[in-house]
Amino acid sequence: MSERNEPPTGGLDAYIEAAAGLLAIPLDPTWIGAIGSNLAVLRAAAAHVAEFPLADAVDAAPVYEA
């Protein structure tokens, strides 16, 4: 298994191609590099959010009622 912040085996290109096929999204192969770059940036941003410490008393997912 890969490290937590590492792309899956085969890299992001393999993930992008697999996800596009699974979701039946037509994908121009010239966009795979740009999509991979965006996913790498999003993964780094998500890591900052995931690593932010929360006190035990904090409700991390409050219920919103309209």
C-alpha positions in Angstrom: 0.0 0.0 0.0 1.3 3.5 -0.8 2.0 6.3 1.7 -0.9 8.4 2.7 0.1 11.4 0.7 1.4 9.5 -2.3 -0.6 8.7 -5.5 -1.9 5.2 -6.0 0.3 2.6 -7.7 0.7 3.7 -11.3 0.6 7.4 -10.5 -2.1 9.9 -11.0 -2.3 9.3 -14.7 -3.5 5.8 -14.2 -6.0 7.0 -11.6 -7.3 9.7 -13.9 -7.7 7.3 -16.8 -9.5 4.7 -14.6 -11.8 7.3 -13.0 -12.7 8.8 -16.4 -13.5 5.3 -17.7 -15.5 4.4 -14.6 -17.5 7.6 -14.8 -17.8 7.3 -18.6 -16.3 10.8 -19.0 -14.7 11.4 -22.4 -11.2 12.6 -21.8 -8.7 14.1 -24.2 -5.3 12.5 -23.4 -3.7 15.9 -23.7 -5.5 17.1 -20.5 -4.2 14.2 -18.3 -1.1 16.2 -17.3 -3.1 19.3 -16.3 -5.7 17.2 -14.4 -2.9 15.4 -12.6 -1.3 18.8 -11.6 -4.7 20.0 -10.2 -5.2 16.8 -8.3 -1.7 17.1 -6.8 -2.5 20.6 -5.6 -5.8 19.5 -4.2 -4.2 16.6 -2.4 -1.7 18.9 -0.8 -4.5 21.3 0.3 -6.5 18.4 1.7 -3.5 17.2 3.7 -3.4 20.5 5.5 -7.1 20.3 6.4 -6.8 16.6 7.5 -3.7 17.4 9.7 -5.3 20.3 11.5 -5.7 19.4 15.2 -9.2 19.5 16.7 -10.0 19.3 20.4 -12.1 16.3 21.5 -14.9 18.7 22.5 -15.2 20.1 19.0 -18.0 18.9 16.8 -16.3 18.3 13.5 -19.6 17.8 11.6 -22.4 19.9 13.0 -25.9 19.4 11.8 -27.3 22.2 9.6 -31.0 22.9 9.7 -32.6 25.4 7.4 
